[in-house]
């Protein structure tokens, strides 16, 4: 009986509280709790307190093409922020935001109305009764540490929830939190 090889590329819906590595650390779980495929490695990363699409592959060149900022693969995020961003904030994200480590590249930015149907997070986000929240979509072509969170905070709209929904042509479509599936080659 032969064992079939691991898929060349898989899509994983990383839940909140899971690291972008197979081993757990402290209070954060690892990918081994969800994925038991030998030979696959994470292509890029997503912070433990962020959710959404994570790609894993057994192909080193594909991993580099997905993860390396030099290839400028667009990453799309749905972001729930505190407050209601105005057109000036959207224009600033579209033009690039000055962060402590320098200006960001321009992003695609738009409000998501109605809010996306993403279900509740476990644990739930903090809610302040006097401050509304808004969902927006930000798409970036670089990958600095916690960049989206820093971009929203720089304009006065702290991120409450961050969900990556696409990396280049690969999307989160059809994946429940904690689920994975083979991805078609783009």
C-alpha positions as CSV (number, residue, x, y, z in Angstrom):
1,X,0.0,0.0,0.0
2,X,1.5,3.3,-1.0
3,X,1.0,6.6,0.8
4,X,0.0,9.5,-1.5
5,X,2.2,12.5,-1.3
6,X,1.2,15.7,0.5
7,X,-0.6,18.2,-1.7
8,X,1.7,20.7,-3.3
9,X,-0.3,23.6,-1.9
10,X,-3.0,23.8,0.7
11,X,-5.2,26.5,2.0
12,X,-5.8,26.7,5.8
13,X,-8.3,28.8,7.7
14,X,-6.2,29.7,10.8
15,X,-8.4,30.4,13.8
16,X,-7.6,33.0,16.4
17,X,-5.0,31.7,18.9
18,X,-3.0,29.5,16.5
19,X,0.6,30.2,15.6
20,X,1.9,30.0,12.0
21,X,4.1,27.1,13.0
22,X,3.6,23.5,13.8
23,X,4.7,23.7,17.5
24,X,2.7,25.3,20.2
25,X,4.2,28.0,22.4
26,X,2.8,29.1,25.8
27,X,-0.9,29.8,25.5
28,X,-0.9,29.6,21.6
29,X,-1.7,26.4,19.8
30,X,0.3,25.1,16.8
31,X,-0.6,24.0,13.3
32,X,0.0,20.3,14.3
33,X,-3.4,20.4,16.1
34,X,-5.1,20.9,12.7
35,X,-2.8,19.6,9.9
36,X,-1.1,16.2,9.8
37,X,0.7,16.4,6.4
38,X,4.4,15.5,6.2
39,X,6.6,17.8,4.2
40,X,4.5,21.0,4.1
41,X,5.8,24.3,5.3
42,X,4.1,27.6,6.0
43,X,4.4,30.2,3.1
44,X,4.3,33.5,5.0
45,X,2.9,34.1,8.4
46,X,-0.1,35.3,10.3
47,X,0.0,36.5,13.9
48,X,-1.6,34.3,16.6
49,X,-4.2,37.0,17.3
50,X,-5.2,37.2,13.6
51,X,-7.4,34.8,11.7
52,X,-7.8,33.7,8.1
53,X,-5.9,32.3,5.1
54,X,-2.6,30.6,5.6
55,X,-0.9,28.8,2.7
56,X,1.3,25.7,3.2
57,X,3.3,24.0,0.5
58,X,5.9,21.2,0.0
59,X,7.5,23.3,-2.9
60,X,10.3,25.5,-1.7
61,X,10.2,27.8,-4.7
62,X,6.5,28.3,-4.4
63,X,6.9,29.0,-0.7
64,X,9.4,31.7,-1.5
65,X,7.2,33.2,-4.2
66,X,4.3,33.5,-1.8
67,X,6.2,34.7,1.2
68,X,8.9,36.9,-0.1
69,X,7.9,40.6,-0.3
70,X,10.0,41.1,-3.5
71,X,7.3,39.2,-5.4
72,X,4.7,41.7,-4.2
73,X,1.9,39.1,-3.9
74,X,-1.2,41.0,-2.8
75,X,-2.7,40.1,0.6
76,X,-6.3,41.1,1.3
77,X,-7.6,41.6,4.8
78,X,-11.0,42.3,6.3
79,X,-10.4,44.4,9.4
80,X,-12.9,45.4,12.1
81,X,-11.8,48.7,13.6
82,X,-12.9,50.9,16.4
83,X,-14.7,54.0,15.1
84,X,-15.9,54.9,11.6
85,X,-13.2,55.7,9.1
86,X,-13.9,58.8,7.0
87,X,-12.9,59.3,3.4
88,X,-9.6,61.1,4.5
89,X,-8.5,57.9,6.3
90,X,-9.4,55.7,3.2
91,X,-7.4,58.1,1.0
92,X,-4.5,58.0,3.4
93,X,-4.4,54.2,3.3
94,X,-4.6,54.3,-0.5
95,X,-1.7,56.7,-0.6
96,X,0.5,55.0,2.0
97,X,0.8,55.6,5.7
98,X,3.9,56.8,7.5
99,X,4.8,54.3,10.2
100,X,7.8,54.3,12.6
101,X,9.8,52.1,10.1
102,X,8.9,54.3,7.1
103,X,6.0,54.9,4.7
104,X,3.9,51.9,3.6
105,X,3.2,51.2,-0.1
106,X,-0.2,52.3,-1.2
107,X,-3.0,49.9,-0.3
108,X,-6.4,49.2,-1.7
109,X,-8.9,50.4,0.9
110,X,-12.7,50.3,1.1
111,X,-15.5,50.1,3.7
112,X,-17.4,46.8,3.9
113,X,-21.1,47.6,4.2
114,X,-22.9,45.6,5.2
115,X,-20.3,43.9,7.4
116,X,-19.1,40.5,6.2
117,X,-20.8,37.4,7.6
118,X,-17.7,36.0,9.4
119,X,-19.3,34.7,12.6
120,X,-18.1,35.5,16.1
121,X,-14.6,35.1,17.2
122,X,-13.6,32.9,20.1
123,X,-12.8,34.7,22.4
124,X,-15.0,37.7,21.3
125,X,-13.5,41.1,20.6
126,X,-13.8,43.9,23.1
127,X,-16.8,46.0,22.7
128,X,-17.3,49.6,23.9
129,X,-20.9,50.6,23.9
130,X,-20.2,54.3,23.1
131,X,-17.8,53.6,20.2
132,X,-19.1,52.0,17.0
133,X,-17.1,49.5,15.0
134,X,-16.6,49.3,11.2
135,X,-15.4,46.6,8.8
136,X,-13.0,47.6,6.0
137,X,-11.0,45.8,3.4
138,X,-7.3,46.5,3.1
139,X,-5.1,44.9,0.4
140,X,-1.3,45.3,0.7
141,X,1.7,44.2,-1.3
142,X,4.3,44.1,1.5
143,X,4.4,42.3,4.8
144,X,5.9,44.2,7.7
145,X,5.4,43.0,11.2
146,X,1.8,43.7,12.3
147,X,1.5,46.1,9.4
148,X,-2.3,46.2,8.9
149,X,-2.8,46.8,12.6
150,X,-0.2,49.5,12.7
151,X,-1.7,51.2,9.6
152,X,-5.2,51.4,11.1
153,X,-3.8,52.6,14.5
154,X,-1.7,55.3,12.8
155,X,-4.9,56.9,11.6
156,X,-6.8,56.5,14.9
157,X,-8.8,53.4,14.1
158,X,-7.4,50.5,16.3
159,X,-7.9,47.0,14.9
160,X,-10.2,44.8,16.9
161,X,-10.3,41.9,14.6
162,X,-8.2,40.9,11.6
163,X,-9.1,38.3,9.0
164,X,-6.9,37.6,5.9
165,X,-9.2,36.5,3.1
166,X,-6.9,36.2,0.1
167,X,-3.2,35.9,-0.8
168,X,-2.9,36.6,-4.5
169,X,-5.3,34.3,-6.3
170,X,-5.9,32.0,-3.3
171,X,-8.9,32.7,-1.1
172,X,-10.5,31.6,2.1
173,X,-13.8,30.8,0.3
174,X,-15.4,27.6,1.6
175,X,-13.2,27.0,4.5
176,X,-14.5,27.0,8.1
177,X,-12.1,28.0,10.9
178,X,-9.6,25.1,11.5
179,X,-10.3,23.5,8.1
180,X,-7.9,23.0,5.2
181,X,-8.1,21.9,1.6
182,X,-5.9,21.4,-1.4
183,X,-5.5,24.6,-3.4
184,X,-5.6,24.7,-7.2
185,X,-2.3,25.7,-8.8
186,X,-2.6,29.3,-10.0
